[in-house]
């Protein structure tokens, strides 16, 4: 079965033809080449403590996210290859407003982080799912799946209210962003790259393998871009700055929101980072848990690669504001 996408509905979303090559793959090759050249020209640079710290964070971010990115690519390829477009029209309400909460709660079944949800959401859009529902799934899946909730319970023993607050606030972010897209989203903001198109006579298994190969190269390059950004910011932001603002209710919330964007910790592990920030209030730590899976530097890079830079430039800032407000509101009630 061919994975050729359905034509977009007017005012909905356009699917861009797949270009030859991969700009994100080119970025990956350039980074590797530059590091190889630097190693031979200035080998002493790699012995500097700051460079070693930077490389440790970069490798940690990429290795932490890579398994879930592969999971997302596999699911995306399976959806585009084996699942008929008619399936989604049967399981999702026709109204985008009603489809948003269904898709948002369906995010609980994907055991992965945000790196897995982006390619899956892109595949859903290509298969004809309304973008509002796909975006709700993208935001909820890395935050409310069982693995993340269990990890949060383990990181905060004896504090079930933190698990509940994370679930409620994350679902709220997904629903609000989905409904905002229904009300204000424009089709020309969203450019989804065409997935692998099956060649004549190509079997489903061959099409699945080709789709995985194509999508992994494309998404992997953007993961590297996000990892480079996260490593750089992690290295230059002093820990003393955090300690200085922990006692301020407003600054602590803003700083941990920014830290969640910068650190780009996988959602399966971010609860343990939040639990270690003992000087901050429970609400501020909840902000860290809600913001991270919704908008961080590697996620922004992946979104730009999957849906286009115009989409990421609009979606990420609004998501950040909504996530902070949702976490603060839920924290005030439950924590």
C-alpha distance (Angstrom), angle and dihedral (degrees) to the residues before:
residue distance angle dihedral
X1 . . .
X2 3.76 . .
X3 3.78 118.1 .
X4 3.81 92.5 -147.4
X5 3.81 104.8 145.5
X6 3.75 125.0 -119.9
X7 3.81 116.4 -102.8
X8 3.79 111.5 -94.9
X9 3.75 120.8 -104.6
X10 3.80 116.4 -115.3
X11 3.79 110.6 -80.4
X12 3.80 91.0 8.3
X13 3.80 120.4 93.4
X14 3.77 137.0 -46.2
X15 3.78 122.8 -137.8
X16 3.79 111.0 -143.1
X17 3.79 118.5 -141.8
X18 3.76 112.4 -105.7
X19 3.79 111.4 -98.5
X20 3.76 122.7 -139.1
X21 3.76 110.3 -98.7
X22 3.79 126.7 5.2
X23 3.75 125.7 -91.9
X24 3.80 90.8 -158.8
X25 3.79 89.7 50.9
X26 3.79 88.5 51.7
X27 3.81 89.0 53.9
X28 3.79 90.0 53.2
X29 3.80 92.0 50.5
X30 3.81 92.4 47.7
X31 3.82 91.7 50.7
X32 3.79 92.7 49.8
X33 3.81 92.1 46.0
X34 3.81 92.2 48.8
X35 3.81 92.1 50.3
X36 3.81 91.0 48.2
X37 3.81 91.9 51.2
X38 3.81 92.0 46.4
X39 3.80 90.3 50.5
X40 3.81 91.1 58.7
X41 3.82 97.5 37.2
X42 3.83 98.8 42.9
X43 3.82 108.1 12.2
X44 3.82 91.5 164.0
X45 3.81 90.0 67.1
X46 3.79 90.7 73.3
X47 3.81 91.0 58.3
X48 3.81 93.4 60.1
X49 3.86 112.4 110.3
X50 3.81 92.4 -130.8
X51 3.80 92.0 52.0
X52 3.80 91.4 47.1
X53 3.80 90.3 50.6
X54 3.80 90.2 48.2
X55 3.80 93.0 49.7
X56 3.82 91.5 47.3
X57 3.80 92.2 54.2
X58 3.80 92.4 43.8
X59 3.80 93.4 51.8
X60 3.82 91.6 43.3
X61 3.81 93.3 52.3
X62 3.80 93.5 47.5
X63 3.80 95.9 43.5
X64 3.79 91.6 45.5
X65 3.78 92.6 52.1
X66 3.82 100.4 36.0
X67 3.84 98.9 79.7
X68 3.78 91.2 51.7
X69 3.78 92.2 44.0
X70 3.81 88.2 54.5
X71 3.80 89.3 48.4
X72 3.79 90.3 51.9
X73 3.80 92.3 47.9
X74 3.81 91.0 49.8
X75 3.80 91.5 50.0
X76 3.79 91.2 45.2
X77 3.80 92.0 51.3
X78 3.79 91.0 46.3
X79 3.80 91.4 51.5
X80 3.80 93.8 48.7
X81 3.82 93.9 43.6
X82 3.79 107.4 35.8
X83 3.82 107.2 21.1
X84 3.82 116.2 78.6
X85 3.78 116.8 -134.9
X86 3.81 89.6 -122.2
X87 3.82 89.2 67.8
X88 3.79 92.5 70.8
X89 3.79 93.4 47.7
X90 3.80 87.6 56.4
X91 3.82 99.2 47.5
X92 3.82 100.1 37.4
X93 3.80 124.9 65.2
X94 3.78 113.1 -108.9
X95 3.78 92.1 -127.0
X96 3.84 110.8 83.1
X97 3.80 89.2 -145.7
X98 3.80 91.1 57.7
X99 3.82 93.6 39.1
X100 3.83 92.4 59.8
X101 3.85 97.8 69.5
X102 3.82 91.9 41.9
X103 3.80 91.8 52.6
X104 3.79 91.8 41.3
X105 3.79 93.7 55.4
X106 3.81 90.2 42.5
X107 3.79 86.8 65.9
X108 3.79 87.5 78.4
X109 3.81 90.6 76.5
X110 3.83 98.2 60.1
X111 3.84 108.7 88.6
X112 3.77 97.5 -155.0
X113 3.76 145.7 84.1
X114 3.79 131.4 -100.9
X115 3.80 90.9 -76.7
X116 3.81 88.8 65.2
X117 3.79 96.2 45.0
X118 3.82 97.0 55.8
X119 3.82 98.7 62.9
X120 3.80 90.5 40.7
X121 3.82 91.0 52.8
X122 3.80 89.9 48.6
X123 3.79 90.2 52.3
X124 3.81 91.0 49.0
X125 3.81 90.9 54.4
X126 3.80 91.0 48.8
X127 3.80 89.0 52.0
X128 3.78 91.9 56.6
X129 3.82 102.2 -94.3
X130 3.79 111.8 147.5
X131 3.84 108.9 -101.2
X132 3.81 92.5 -125.3
X133 3.81 91.0 60.8
X134 3.81 93.1 43.5
X135 3.81 91.0 51.3
X136 3.80 91.6 48.6
X137 3.80 88.2 53.3
X138 3.82 90.9 46.7
X139 3.81 91.6 55.9
X140 3.79 99.4 40.2
X141 3.81 101.5 42.7
X142 3.83 97.9 69.4
X143 3.80 93.4 43.2
X144 3.82 108.1 42.8
X145 3.81 105.0 31.8
X146 3.84 115.9 120.4
X147 3.82 94.8 -107.9
X148 3.80 92.4 56.9
X149 3.80 94.1 44.5
X150 3.81 92.6 49.2
X151 3.82 90.4 48.2
X152 3.80 89.2 51.2
X153 3.81 91.1 51.0
X154 3.80 90.7 50.6
X155 3.81 92.6 47.7
X156 3.82 91.6 49.2
X157 3.82 104.2 38.8
X158 3.78 113.9 -169.2
X159 3.82 91.5 13.6
X160 3.83 106.2 98.5
X161 3.79 88.5 157.0
X162 3.82 88.9 71.1
X163 3.82 90.9 56.4
X164 3.81 91.1 47.6
X165 3.80 92.3 45.9
X166 3.81 91.7 50.9
X167 3.80 91.7 49.4
X168 3.81 94.6 47.5
X169 3.81 95.8 43.7
X170 3.81 93.6 45.9
X171 3.80 93.2 49.5
X172 3.80 88.8 47.6
X173 3.81 90.9 54.0
X174 3.81 91.5 49.9
X175 3.80 93.1 49.3
X176 3.80 95.4 45.1
X177 3.80 93.4 48.4
X178 3.80 91.5 46.5
X179 3.78 92.4 50.8
X180 3.81 91.7 44.1
X181 3.79 88.0 56.3
X182 3.81 90.1 50.7
X183 3.80 89.9 52.9
X184 3.78 102.9 36.8
X185 3.81 109.4 9.7
X186 3.79 118.7 118.2
X187 3.76 126.5 -153.7
X188 3.80 94.4 -132.4
X189 3.82 90.2 60.9
X190 3.80 91.2 63.5
X191 3.81 119.7 65.4
X192 3.78 113.1 172.3
X193 3.78 115.3 -168.0
X194 3.76 114.8 -125.4
X195 3.78 112.9 -104.6
X196 3.75 127.1 -133.8
X197 3.82 112.1 -49.8
X198 3.77 114.6 -146.3
X199 3.81 115.4 -118.5
X200 3.81 118.8 -127.3
X201 3.79 108.9 -77.2
X202 3.81 93.2 10.6
X203 3.80 113.2 143.9
X204 3.77 122.6 -127.8
X205 3.79 91.1 -109.7
X206 3.81 91.9 51.9
X207 3.80 90.1 46.8
X208 3.81 90.0 50.1
X209 3.81 91.7 51.1
X210 3.81 92.7 48.1
X211 3.80 91.9 47.8
X212 3.81 91.4 51.6
X213 3.80 91.5 49.4
X214 3.81 93.4 48.9
X215 3.81 97.0 44.0
X216 3.80 94.9 43.8
X217 3.80 92.5 54.3
X218 3.79 91.4 46.6
X219 3.81 97.1 45.9
X220 3.82 93.7 38.4
X221 3.78 92.1 61.5
X222 3.80 91.6 54.7
X223 3.79 90.4 46.8
X224 3.81 88.1 57.3
X225 3.82 90.2 50.7
X226 3.80 89.8 52.3
X227 3.80 91.5 46.1
X228 3.80 91.7 51.7
X229 3.80 90.6 51.6
X230 3.80 93.9 46.5
X231 3.81 92.7 48.1
X232 3.80 92.7 49.4
X233 3.79 94.0 48.9
X234 3.81 92.4 44.0
X235 3.78 90.2 54.5
X236 3.79 98.4 48.5
X237 3.84 99.7 42.4
X238 3.86 109.4 86.9
X239 3.81 117.7 -138.0
X240 3.82 89.2 -136.4
X241 3.80 88.9 70.3
X242 3.80 89.7 62.2
X243 3.79 94.4 51.0
X244 3.80 90.7 51.3
X245 3.81 94.6 59.5
X246 3.81 101.3 36.9
X247 3.81 93.4 99.5
X248 3.81 95.3 53.2
X249 3.84 111.7 88.8
X250 3.80 94.0 -152.4
X251 3.80 99.5 37.3
X252 3.80 92.7 45.0
X253 3.80 90.9 56.2
X254 3.79 93.0 46.9
X255 3.79 94.0 44.9
X256 3.81 94.6 49.5
X257 3.80 90.0 46.8
X258 3.80 89.2 53.6
X259 3.80 90.5 43.7
X260 3.81 90.9 53.9
X261 3.80 89.5 53.9
X262 3.79 92.7 46.9
X263 3.80 101.8 42.1
X264 3.83 94.3 50.4
X265 3.80 91.9 -159.4
X266 3.80 115.0 180.0
X267 3.80 111.8 -104.5
X268 3.82 91.4 -119.9
X269 3.82 89.5 62.1
X270 3.80 105.7 29.5
X271 3.82 94.1 88.5
X272 3.81 90.1 65.8
X273 3.80 90.4 51.5
X274 3.81 90.4 49.3
X275 3.80 91.5 48.2
X276 3.81 89.8 54.5
X277 3.82 91.6 57.9
X278 3.78 91.5 82.7
X279 3.79 95.0 158.5
X280 3.80 91.9 65.9
X281 3.79 128.0 81.0
X282 3.84 120.9 -102.8
X283 3.81 90.0 -110.5
X284 3.80 92.5 53.0
X285 3.81 90.1 50.0
X286 3.80 89.7 48.5
X287 3.81 88.0 54.6
X288 3.81 88.0 55.2
X289 3.83 90.7 51.7
X290 3.79 95.0 47.4
X291 3.80 99.0 42.0
X292 3.81 97.7 46.4
X293 3.83 99.3 63.9
X294 3.81 90.8 40.8
X295 3.80 101.8 48.4
X296 3.80 130.3 4.4
X297 3.78 133.1 138.9
X298 3.80 97.0 -93.8
X299 3.81 91.1 44.6
X300 3.81 91.2 51.5
X301 3.80 89.3 51.5
X302 3.81 91.6 49.5
X303 3.80 91.9 47.3
X304 3.78 91.0 50.2
X305 3.78 89.9 51.5
X306 3.81 94.4 46.6
X307 3.81 103.0 36.6
X308 3.79 102.8 18.1
X309 3.82 134.1 -96.7
X310 3.82 93.5 -89.9
X311 3.79 89.2 60.2
X312 3.82 94.6 46.4
X313 3.82 92.3 47.9
X314 3.81 89.9 58.3
X315 3.78 102.9 30.7
X316 3.81 99.7 49.2
X317 3.83 99.0 54.5
X318 3.81 93.4 45.5
X319 3.80 91.1 46.5
X320 3.80 90.0 51.4
X321 3.81 92.2 53.4
X322 3.81 93.3 45.4
X323 3.82 91.9 47.1
X324 3.80 93.4 51.0
X325 3.81 92.9 47.3
X326 3.80 92.8 45.9
X327 3.80 93.1 49.1
X328 3.80 93.4 47.0
X329 3.81 92.0 47.6
X330 3.80 94.7 46.7
X331 3.79 91.3 42.6
X332 3.80 91.2 53.8
X333 3.81 89.8 55.5
X334 3.80 103.6 36.6
X335 3.80 103.9 27.0
